[in-house]
Amino acid sequence: MKNRQPMKTTLNTFFMLIFAFSFAQEDLKLTAEGNKEFKEKKLIDAEATYREAYSANLKNAVPEYNLGNTLYTDEHIDAARSKYASSAESALSKVDKHKAFHNLGNTYMLQKKYQQAVDAYKNALRNNPTDDETRYNLALAKKMLEKDKKGGGGGGNDDKKDQDKKDQDKKDDQKKQDQKKGDQDKDKEGEDKEKPNEPKNQPEKQQPKESQPQPKQGSLSPQQIRNLLQAAENEEKKAQEKLKVLQGQKPKKTDKDW
């Protein structure tokens, strides 16, 4: 049996049917050109071409979705998310909306924002309730969200912890600055007494902060996150198989290629 992948990623581009017009629309020509570049893994060229295609016809959600795929493949996750969200909103067909919402959910999964991933996959299934890949991803997102809540960690809590740390750092820095200023004022008072003719209230020189907040270590790479999700899934699968054996049931073999 082939290894199951933690998430099913829909990165196929739309190949639009070109009807017999008296002249070809510019956005369709550019989209086809971008598709060719994407297939050839010329991601920078494809990104530029899709942007041009979208500019040529802002009502066409296809090049924007394809641009999202290009950015996703190049691991520009935040930028890809923006394009998927926009194309999901502007897409006219349920098929197009489903694909955009599905990949939108994938971007959230990669950054461990499981609640947002659940919402995106649900929206995808509203437009295509029969898609097995989306249902699988939704189940995985729910599982990771539940595990995240029990463990008290994850995306949302990490954001809050980061903000709390930044706020505390600011308070600590301000205390140090206030203490320095107080010491400087005392020193200045002594100097003023010794030098009465020296002008007062000179603008203070800005002192550099000793303890600048350090940027937090960047989030795990997409591949590392996939590995973590895969490990969690494997553990769950082993636990279920052991439970079936204990209950006297032989684990059923599945040949489904995930």
C-alpha positions in Angstrom: 0.0 0.0 0.0 1.3 3.4 -0.9 2.2 5.9 1.9 -0.7 8.2 2.7 0.0 11.8 2.3 -1.0 14.2 5.1 -2.8 16.5 2.8 -4.1 16.3 -0.7 -3.1 19.3 -2.7 -4.9 20.5 -5.8 -2.4 22.4 -7.8 -3.7 21.6 -11.3 -4.2 24.7 -13.4 -7.3 25.5 -15.2 -7.1 24.9 -18.9 -9.9 27.0 -20.4 -11.9 26.1 -23.4 -11.3 28.7 -26.1 -14.3 29.2 -28.3 -14.2 30.4 -31.9 -14.1 34.2 -31.4 -13.2 36.5 -34.2 -10.2 37.4 -32.0 -8.7 35.8 -28.9 -9.0 37.6 -25.6 -5.8 38.7 -24.2 -6.3 37.2 -20.7 -7.0 33.8 -22.2 -3.8 33.9 -24.3 -1.8 35.0 -21.3 -3.3 32.3 -19.0 -2.4 29.6 -21.5 1.1 31.0 -21.7 1.3 31.0 -17.9 0.0 27.4 -17.8 2.8 26.3 -20.1 5.5 28.1 -18.0 4.0 26.5 -14.8 4.2 23.0 -16.3 7.9 23.7 -17.2 8.5 24.8 -13.6 9.4 28.4 -14.7 7.7 29.7 -11.6 9.0 33.3 -11.8 7.9 33.6 -15.5 4.5 32.0 -14.7 3.9 34.3 -11.8 4.6 37.4 -14.0 2.4 36.1 -16.8 -0.6 35.2 -14.5 -0.4 38.7 -13.0 -0.5 40.2 -16.5 -3.5 38.0 -17.4 -5.4 39.0 -14.3 -4.7 42.7 -15.0 -6.1 42.2 -18.5 -9.4 40.9 -17.1 -10.1 41.4 -13.4 -13.3 39.4 -13.6 -11.5 36.3 -14.6 -10.7 34.3 -11.5 -8.6 31.7 -13.3 -5.3 33.5 -13.6 -5.5 34.6 -10.0 -6.1 31.1 -8.9 -3.2 29.9 -11.0 -1.0 32.6 -9.6 -1.9 31.3 -6.2 -0.7 27.8 -7.3 2.6 29.3 -8.5 3.2 31.1 -5.2 2.2 28.0 -3.2 4.6 25.8 -5.1 7.3 28.4 -4.5 6.3 28.3 -0.8 5.1 31.9 -0.6 2.3 30.7 1.6 0.8 34.1 2.7 0.8 35.5 -0.8 -0.8 32.3 -2.1 -3.5 32.5 0.5 -4.4 36.0 -0.5 -4.8 34.9 -4.2 -6.9 31.8 -3.3 -9.2 33.8 -1.1 -9.7 36.4 -3.8 -10.3 33.8 -6.5 -12.7 31.9 -4.3 -14.7 35.1 -3.9 -14.8 36.0 -7.5 -15.1 32.6 -9.1 -18.4 32.0 -10.8 -18.6 28.2 -10.9 -18.8 25.8 -8.0 -15.9 23.9 -9.4 -13.7 26.9 -9.4 -14.8 27.9 -5.9 -14.2 24.4 -4.6 -10.6 24.3 -5.9 -9.8 27.8 -4.5 -11.3 27.0 -1.0 -9.5 23.6 -0.9 -6.1 25.2 -1.5 -6.9 28.0 0.8 -7.4 25.4 3.5 -4.0 23.9 2.7 -2.2 27.2 3.3 -3.8 27.4 6.7 -2.8 23.8 7.5 0.8 24.5 6.6 0.9 27.3 9.2 -1.0 25.2 11.8 -4.0 27.5 11.7 -6.4 24.6 12.1 -9.6 26.4 12.8 -9.3 28.5 9.6 -8.4 25.4 7.7 -11.5 23.7 8.9 -13.6 26.6 7.8 -12.0 26.7 4.4 -12.4 23.0 3.8 -16.1 23.2 4.8 -16.6 26.0 2.2 -14.9 23.8 -0.4 -17.3 20.9 0.4 -20.3 23.2 0.1 -19.3 23.6 -3.5 -18.4 20.0 -4.1 -19.6 17.7 -1.3 -18.3 14.5 -3.0 -14.6 15.4 -3.2 -12.7 12.8 -1.1 -9.5 14.7 -0.9 -11.2 17.7 0.7 -13.1 15.5 3.1 -9.9 13.8 4.1 -8.2 17.1 4.7 -11.2 18.4 6.7 -11.0 15.3 8.9 -7.3 15.8 9.4 -7.7 19.5 10.2 -10.4 18.7 12.8 -8.1 16.1 14.4 -5.2 18.5 14.6 -7.5 21.2 16.0 -8.7 18.9 18.7 -5.2 17.8 19.5 -4.1 21.4 19.6 -6.9 22.4 22.0 -6.1 19.5 24.4 -2.4 20.4 24.3 -3.0 24.1 24.8 -0.6 24.9 21.9 -0.8 25.8 18.3 -1.4 28.7 16.0 -3.8 30.8 17.9 -2.2 30.4 21.2 1.3 30.9 19.7 0.2 34.3 18.4 -1.1 35.3 21.8 2.1 34.2 23.5 4.1 36.1 21.0 2.1 39.3 21.6 2.3 38.9 25.3 6.1 38.5 25.1 6.4 41.6 22.9 4.2 43.6 25.4 6.4 42.4 28.3 9.6 43.3 26.4 8.2 46.8 25.8 7.4 47.2 29.5 10.9 46.0 30.5 12.5 48.4 28.0 10.4 51.3 29.2 11.4 50.6 32.8 15.1 50.6 31.8 14.7 53.8 29.9 12.9 55.5 32.8 15.6 54.4 35.2 18.3 55.7 32.9 16.5 59.0 32.5 16.2 59.3 36.3 19.9 58.6 36.8 20.8 61.1 34.0 18.5 63.7 35.6 20.3 63.3 39.0 23.7 63.6 37.3 22.5 66.6 35.4 21.3 68.3 38.6 24.7 67.9 40.1 26.4 69.3 37.1 24.0 72.2 37.0 24.8 73.1 40.6 28.5 73.1 39.8 28.0 75.1 36.5 25.2 77.6 37.0 25.8 79.4 33.7 25.3 76.2 31.7 22.0 76.3 29.8 19.3 73.8 31.1 16.7 71.7 29.3 19.1 70.7 26.5 17.5 68.0 24.3 18.6 64.6 25.6 20.5 62.3 23.4 18.4 59.2 22.6 19.9 56.2 24.3 19.9 52.9 22.5 17.8 50.2 24.1 19.9 47.5 25.7 17.3 44.8 25.3 15.6 45.0 21.9 12.9 42.4 21.4 14.4 39.5 19.5 12.5 38.2 16.5 11.0 34.8 17.1 12.3 31.8 15.2 10.5 31.5 12.0 7.8 28.9 11.6 8.6 25.4 10.4 9.0 24.9 6.7 6.1 23.4 4.7 8.0 20.1 4.4 8.6 19.9 8.1 5.0 20.6 8.9 3.9 17.9 6.4 6.3 15.5 8.2 4.7 16.4 11.6 1.2 15.9 10.2 2.3 12.5 8.7 3.7 11.4 12.0 0.6 12.3 13.9 -1.5 10.4 11.3 0.7 7.3 11.6 0.4 7.3 15.4 -3.3 7.5 15.2 -3.5 4.7 12.6 -1.3 2.4 14.7 -3.4 3.1 17.8 -6.6 2.2 15.9 -5.1 -1.0 14.6 -4.0 -2.0 18.1 -7.5 -1.3 19.4 -9.1 -3.5 16.7 -6.7 -6.3 17.5 -7.6 -6.1 21.2 -11.2 -6.2 20.3 -10.7 -9.4 18.4 -11.2 -7.7 15.0 -8.7 -8.1 12.2 -7.7 -4.8 10.8 -9.1 -4.3 7.4 -6.6 -3.6 4.6 -7.2 -0.7 2.3 -5.8 -0.3 -1.1 -6.9 3.3 -1.5 -4.1 5.5 -2.9 -4.2 8.7 -0.9 
